[in-house]
Amino acid sequence: MPTTAGTTLVSGTVSTAGQTGGTVQLLGNQVGVVNASINASGVGNGGTVLIGGDYQGKGTVPNALKTSVDSASVINANSLQNGNGGRVIVWADKNTQFLGTINARGGAQSGNGGLVEVSGKQNLNYQGSVDASAPKGNPGSLLLDPADITIAAGTGSSGFTGQVLFADAGPTTIFQSELESLSGDTNVRIQATNSITFNTLGTLNFEGGTGTISFEAGGAITMNPTDTILASGRAVTFTGGSLSLGNIDTSSNGFFSEAIIPGIGGNINLTSTSGSVSAGALNSSGRGSGVPTGGNVTINSARDITLNSIVAEGTGYSGGTGGNVSLTTTGAGAIRLLSTFLDAAEQDASISTIGTGMVPVPVVQFLSLTAAE
């Protein structure tokens, strides 16, 4: 039993499942969920689970200072047949440690995925699993939004010993394995008040699907320039004060499937609000046995844009549609492309370079501009 006043410790089974999922609220100054099964699923819409607070710490319920969910705990707010996935919030004003599993799936027959937020306003240790997919509807969303975030390589060790320890969670860390295990049909939104830093990862391989992936920071977002983010067919967005990124590959290749799959590349959107944008190779191509489509590449920068290459082809047996490429500097920036490849042969790809800063036209350097075959 908890011995500290204001501590809520939950273990065992809590269920408000029904035709429509009910509401579960686990609140207190310190909230611990240990070896628990929490079920707010419904035959229709999934219900609501609030652990430590409401969305982004807002609303009328009291917020916890520290929240911990262990690896043996499972939280369900699914729609089982016809309805939308539910709403699951895990929050703390200071530190959140999350190692558990959350499911907020849309119905098997109809309905969209739900909303999941896991966050500590100051620090978040996220090493869990979330599924907000929807087999017959739009994917739901996962939001992770502490102050500063580090994306670390490999699989982390939480040090959890079976006790609920309300020590500081430490710097917010999300491990590569946790991102790679997310369903490809879950929208992923990682938002930091200050900065997002990627440690050296090699390749961060998101599961292919229809869910969007968004990294947002008030300050800088930085990656190792030789690292690669793979997200086949998914829209990938980076928004920050400045962006220093590696390679981003949202291409989709349907040639490897026995079915007639056109291959639709995901859009790539990069925006800096105060600094420059640099990135390696950007690939949003679509290839396949139908009529594939390349994703659009849109970059808006407050200062310079420096890229290695852009591939936005649409290549198939029956032709294809290349993606549109738009590069825009809103300040006194220069646009430098070391190598640019577009599906110009199909007349479906376009590139625009616009400067509206102190100089009327930015410096544009095309060392190689090649029309795709």
C-alpha positions as CSV (number, residue, x, y, z in Angstrom):
1,M,0.0,0.0,0.0
2,P,1.2,3.5,-0.7
3,T,2.6,5.3,2.4
4,T,3.0,8.7,0.9
5,A,0.0,11.0,0.9
6,G,-1.4,11.8,-2.5
7,T,0.0,8.6,-4.1
8,T,-2.3,6.4,-6.2
9,L,-1.0,2.9,-6.9
10,V,-3.1,0.6,-9.2
11,S,-2.6,-3.1,-9.8
12,G,-4.9,-5.9,-11.1
13,T,-7.9,-5.3,-13.3
14,V,-10.0,-2.2,-13.9
15,S,-12.7,-2.4,-16.5
16,T,-15.4,-0.1,-17.8
17,A,-15.9,-2.0,-21.0
18,G,-19.4,-2.2,-22.5
19,Q,-21.4,-1.3,-25.5
20,T,-19.6,2.0,-25.3
21,G,-16.3,2.2,-23.4
22,G,-16.5,4.0,-20.1
23,T,-14.1,6.3,-18.3
24,V,-11.2,5.5,-16.0
25,Q,-9.4,8.2,-14.1
26,L,-6.3,7.4,-12.1
27,L,-5.2,10.7,-10.4
28,G,-3.0,11.9,-7.6
29,N,0.2,13.7,-6.9
30,Q,2.1,10.5,-7.8
31,V,0.5,7.8,-9.9
32,G,1.8,4.3,-10.3
33,V,0.3,1.6,-12.6
34,V,1.9,-1.8,-11.9
35,N,1.0,-5.2,-13.4
36,A,-2.4,-3.7,-14.3
37,S,-5.1,-4.4,-16.9
38,I,-7.2,-1.3,-17.6
39,N,-10.0,-1.9,-20.1
40,A,-12.3,0.9,-21.5
41,S,-13.1,-0.8,-24.8
42,G,-16.5,-0.8,-26.4
43,V,-18.4,-2.7,-29.0
44,G,-19.0,0.8,-30.4
45,N,-16.7,3.7,-29.5
46,G,-13.8,3.1,-27.1
47,G,-13.8,5.0,-23.8
48,T,-11.4,7.4,-22.0
49,V,-8.5,6.6,-19.7
50,L,-6.8,9.4,-17.9
51,I,-3.6,8.6,-15.9
52,G,-2.1,11.5,-14.1
53,G,-4.0,14.2,-16.0
54,D,-5.8,15.2,-19.1
55,Y,-4.5,16.2,-22.6
56,Q,-1.3,18.3,-22.4
57,G,-2.0,18.8,-18.7
58,K,-5.1,20.9,-19.4
59,G,-8.7,20.3,-18.4
60,T,-10.4,20.2,-15.0
61,V,-8.8,17.0,-13.4
62,P,-5.7,17.4,-11.1
63,N,-2.3,16.7,-12.6
64,A,0.2,14.4,-11.2
65,L,3.8,15.5,-10.6
66,K,5.2,12.0,-11.4
67,T,3.6,9.1,-13.2
68,S,4.9,5.6,-13.8
69,V,3.4,2.8,-15.9
70,D,5.4,-0.5,-15.8
71,S,6.1,-3.0,-18.6
72,A,3.5,-5.5,-17.4
73,S,0.6,-3.1,-17.7
74,V,-1.8,-3.0,-20.6
75,I,-4.4,-0.2,-21.3
76,N,-7.1,-0.9,-23.8
77,A,-9.6,1.7,-25.2
78,N,-10.5,-0.1,-28.5
79,S,-13.6,-0.2,-30.6
80,L,-14.3,-3.8,-31.1
81,Q,-16.8,-3.6,-34.0
82,N,-18.2,-0.3,-35.2
83,G,-16.7,2.8,-33.7
84,N,-13.7,4.9,-33.1
85,G,-10.8,4.1,-30.8
86,G,-10.8,5.8,-27.4
87,R,-8.7,8.4,-25.7
88,V,-5.8,7.5,-23.5
89,I,-3.7,10.2,-21.7
90,V,-0.6,9.4,-19.5
91,W,0.6,12.7,-18.1
92,A,2.7,14.3,-15.3
93,D,3.7,17.9,-14.8
94,K,7.3,16.8,-14.0
95,N,8.3,13.3,-15.0
96,T,6.6,10.4,-16.7
97,Q,8.0,6.8,-17.1
98,F,6.1,4.7,-19.5
99,L,7.0,1.1,-20.3
100,G,3.5,-0.4,-20.9
101,T,1.2,-1.1,-23.8
102,I,-1.7,1.1,-25.0
103,N,-4.2,0.0,-27.6
104,A,-6.8,2.5,-29.0
105,R,-7.7,0.8,-32.2
106,G,-10.7,1.6,-34.5
107,G,-13.4,-1.0,-35.0
108,A,-13.0,-4.1,-37.1
109,Q,-15.9,-3.2,-39.3
110,S,-15.7,0.6,-39.2
111,G,-14.3,3.6,-37.3
112,N,-11.0,5.5,-36.8
113,G,-8.1,5.0,-34.5
114,G,-8.1,6.9,-31.2
115,L,-5.9,9.5,-29.5
116,V,-3.0,8.6,-27.3
117,E,-0.8,11.1,-25.5
118,V,2.2,10.0,-23.3
119,S,4.1,12.9,-21.8
120,G,6.0,14.4,-18.9
121,K,6.0,18.2,-19.1
122,Q,9.6,18.2,-18.1
123,N,10.9,14.6,-18.7
124,L,9.6,11.5,-20.4
125,N,11.1,8.0,-20.4
126,Y,9.2,6.3,-23.1
127,Q,9.9,2.6,-23.7
128,G,6.4,1.3,-24.3
129,S,4.2,0.3,-27.2
130,V,1.1,2.0,-28.7
131,D,-1.3,0.9,-31.4
132,A,-3.9,3.4,-32.6
133,S,-4.5,1.8,-36.0
134,A,-7.9,1.3,-37.8
135,P,-8.4,-1.5,-40.3
136,K,-11.5,0.2,-41.8
137,G,-10.8,3.9,-41.1
138,N,-8.3,6.6,-40.5
139,P,-5.3,5.9,-38.2
140,G,-5.3,7.4,-34.8
141,S,-2.5,9.4,-33.2
142,L,0.3,9.1,-30.7
143,L,1.6,12.3,-29.2
144,L,4.8,12.5,-27.2
145,D,5.5,16.1,-26.0
146,P,8.0,16.9,-23.2
147,A,10.4,19.8,-23.1
148,D,13.5,18.2,-24.7
149,I,13.7,14.8,-26.5
150,T,16.6,12.5,-27.4
151,I,16.1,9.7,-29.8
152,A,18.5,7.0,-28.7
153,A,19.8,4.1,-30.6
154,G,18.9,0.5,-29.9
155,T,16.7,-0.7,-27.0
156,G,17.0,1.0,-23.7
157,S,17.0,-0.5,-20.2
158,S,14.6,1.3,-17.8
159,G,16.1,-0.2,-14.6
160,F,12.6,-1.1,-13.4
161,T,12.8,-3.5,-10.5
162,G,9.1,-4.2,-9.8
163,Q,8.7,-1.2,-7.5
164,V,7.1,2.1,-8.3
165,L,10.0,4.5,-8.0
166,F,9.1,8.2,-8.2
167,A,12.6,9.3,-8.8
168,D,13.2,11.7,-11.7
169,A,12.8,10.0,-15.0
170,G,15.9,11.8,-16.2
171,P,16.4,13.4,-19.6
172,T,13.5,12.6,-22.0
173,T,14.6,9.6,-24.1
174,I,12.7,7.6,-26.7
175,F,14.5,4.6,-28.0
176,Q,14.8,3.5,-31.6
177,S,13.2,0.2,-30.9
178,E,10.0,1.8,-29.5
179,L,9.5,3.9,-32.6
180,E,10.2,1.0,-34.9
181,S,7.6,-1.2,-33.1
182,L,4.8,1.3,-33.6
183,S,2.0,0.3,-36.1
184,G,2.5,1.8,-39.6
185,D,-1.1,2.9,-39.5
186,T,-0.7,5.0,-36.3
187,N,-0.1,8.8,-36.7
188,V,3.1,9.6,-34.7
189,R,3.6,13.1,-33.4
190,I,6.7,13.9,-31.3
191,Q,6.7,17.4,-30.0
192,A,9.3,19.1,-27.8
193,T,9.1,22.6,-26.4
194,N,12.8,23.1,-26.9
195,S,14.9,20.6,-28.9
196,I,14.9,17.1,-30.5
197,T,18.2,15.4,-30.8
198,F,18.8,12.1,-32.7
199,N,21.8,10.1,-31.4
200,T,23.7,8.1,-34.1
201,L,21.1,5.6,-35.2
202,G,22.3,4.2,-38.5
203,T,18.8,3.6,-39.9
204,L,15.5,4.4,-38.1
205,N,13.1,2.1,-39.9
206,F,9.4,3.0,-39.3
207,E,6.9,0.4,-40.3
208,G,5.4,1.2,-43.7
209,G,1.7,2.3,-43.8
210,T,-0.6,5.3,-43.9
211,G,0.1,6.9,-40.6
212,T,1.8,10.3,-40.6
213,I,5.1,11.0,-38.7
214,S,5.8,14.4,-37.3
215,F,8.7,15.8,-35.3
216,E,8.1,19.3,-33.9
217,A,10.4,21.5,-31.8
218,G,10.5,25.1,-30.7
219,G,14.3,25.0,-31.1
220,A,16.7,22.9,-33.1
221,I,16.2,19.4,-34.5
222,T,19.5,17.6,-35.2
223,M,20.5,14.3,-36.7
224,N,23.7,12.6,-37.8
225,P,24.0,13.6,-41.5
226,T,24.8,10.1,-42.6
227,D,21.8,8.5,-40.7
228,T,18.6,7.6,-42.5
229,I,14.9,7.6,-41.7
230,L,12.9,5.0,-43.6
231,A,9.1,5.4,-43.7
232,S,7.7,3.7,-46.8
233,G,4.6,5.5,-48.1
234,R,4.2,7.7,-45.0
235,A,4.1,11.5,-44.9
236,V,7.1,12.7,-42.8
237,T,7.2,16.3,-41.4
238,F,9.9,18.1,-39.5
239,T,9.2,21.6,-38.0
240,G,11.7,23.4,-35.8
241,G,13.7,26.5,-35.3
242,S,16.5,25.0,-37.4
243,L,16.8,21.6,-39.0
244,S,20.0,19.6,-39.5
245,L,19.0,16.2,-40.8
246,G,20.3,13.1,-42.5
247,N,18.5,11.1,-45.3
248,I,14.7,10.8,-45.4
249,D,13.2,8.0,-47.5
250,T,9.4,7.7,-47.9
251,S,9.5,5.9,-51.2
252,S,7.2,3.0,-51.9
253,N,8.0,0.1,-54.2
254,G,5.1,-2.1,-55.4
255,F,7.2,-4.1,-57.8
256,F,8.0,-6.6,-55.1
257,S,4.3,-7.5,-54.6
258,E,2.4,-10.2,-56.5
259,A,-0.6,-7.9,-56.6
260,I,-1.0,-4.8,-58.8
261,I,0.2,-2.2,-56.4
262,P,1.0,1.3,-57.8
263,G,3.5,2.4,-55.2
264,I,2.7,5.8,-53.7
265,G,5.6,7.7,-52.1
266,G,5.0,9.7,-48.9
267,N,5.2,13.5,-48.8
268,I,8.2,15.1,-47.1
269,N,7.7,18.5,-45.5
270,L,10.6,20.4,-43.8
271,T,10.1,23.8,-42.1
272,S,12.5,26.0,-40.2
273,T,11.1,29.0,-38.3
274,S,14.3,30.9,-37.6
275,G,17.3,29.1,-38.9
276,S,18.5,27.0,-41.8
277,V,17.5,23.6,-43.3
278,S,20.1,21.0,-44.2
279,A,19.5,17.4,-45.2
280,G,21.1,14.5,-47.1
281,A,19.2,12.5,-49.7
282,L,15.4,13.0,-49.9
283,N,13.5,10.2,-51.7
284,S,9.7,10.3,-52.1
285,S,9.5,8.1,-55.2
286,G,6.6,5.8,-56.1
287,R,7.3,2.7,-58.1
288,G,5.1,-0.2,-59.0
289,S,3.1,-2.3,-61.4
290,G,0.2,0.1,-61.6
291,V,0.4,3.9,-62.1
292,P,2.6,5.0,-59.2
293,T,2.9,8.5,-57.7
294,G,5.9,10.2,-56.2
295,G,5.3,12.1,-53.0
296,N,5.7,15.9,-52.8
297,V,8.8,17.5,-51.3
298,T,8.1,20.9,-49.7
299,I,10.8,22.8,-47.8
300,N,10.3,26.2,-46.3
301,S,13.3,27.8,-44.5
302,A,13.9,31.1,-42.7
303,R,17.5,31.0,-44.0
304,D,19.6,28.6,-46.1
305,I,18.5,25.3,-47.7
306,T,21.3,22.8,-48.3
307,L,20.4,19.4,-49.7
308,N,22.3,16.4,-51.2
309,S,19.7,15.1,-53.6
310,I,15.9,14.9,-54.2
311,V,14.3,12.0,-55.9
312,A,10.5,12.3,-56.5
313,E,9.9,9.9,-59.4
314,G,6.8,8.1,-60.4
315,T,7.9,5.0,-62.3
316,G,5.6,2.1,-63.5
317,Y,4.8,-0.1,-66.4
318,S,2.0,2.2,-67.4
319,G,3.8,5.5,-66.7
320,G,3.7,7.4,-63.5
321,T,3.3,10.8,-61.8
322,G,6.3,12.5,-60.3
323,G,6.0,14.5,-57.1
324,N,6.2,18.2,-56.9
325,V,9.3,19.8,-55.3
326,S,9.1,23.3,-53.8
327,L,12.0,25.0,-52.1
328,T,11.3,28.3,-50.5
329,T,13.5,30.7,-48.5
330,T,11.7,33.5,-46.6
331,G,14.9,35.2,-45.4
332,A,18.2,36.2,-46.9
333,G,19.0,32.5,-47.6
334,A,20.6,30.6,-50.4
335,I,19.4,27.3,-51.9
336,R,22.1,24.8,-52.6
337,L,21.3,21.4,-54.2
338,L,24.3,19.1,-54.8
339,S,22.2,16.7,-57.0
340,T,18.6,16.8,-58.0
341,F,16.7,14.1,-59.8
342,L,13.1,14.6,-60.9
343,D,10.6,12.7,-63.1
344,A,10.9,15.5,-65.6
345,A,10.5,13.0,-68.5
346,E,6.8,12.5,-67.4
347,Q,6.3,16.3,-67.2
348,D,4.8,15.7,-63.8
349,A,7.5,17.0,-61.5
350,S,8.2,20.7,-60.9
351,I,10.7,22.6,-58.9
352,S,10.4,26.1,-57.6
353,T,13.0,28.1,-55.8
354,I,11.7,31.3,-54.3
355,G,13.6,33.9,-52.3
356,T,11.8,36.8,-50.6
357,G,14.5,38.0,-48.2
358,M,17.1,40.7,-48.4
359,V,18.3,39.4,-51.8
360,P,15.6,39.2,-54.5
361,V,16.7,35.8,-55.9
362,P,18.6,33.1,-53.8
363,V,21.8,31.5,-55.0
364,V,20.8,28.2,-56.7
365,Q,23.5,25.6,-57.4
366,F,22.6,22.6,-59.5
367,L,25.6,20.4,-59.9
368,S,23.5,17.7,-61.5
369,L,20.0,18.0,-62.9
370,T,18.9,14.8,-64.6
371,A,15.6,13.8,-66.1
372,A,14.5,10.3,-65.0
373,E,14.2,7.7,-67.6
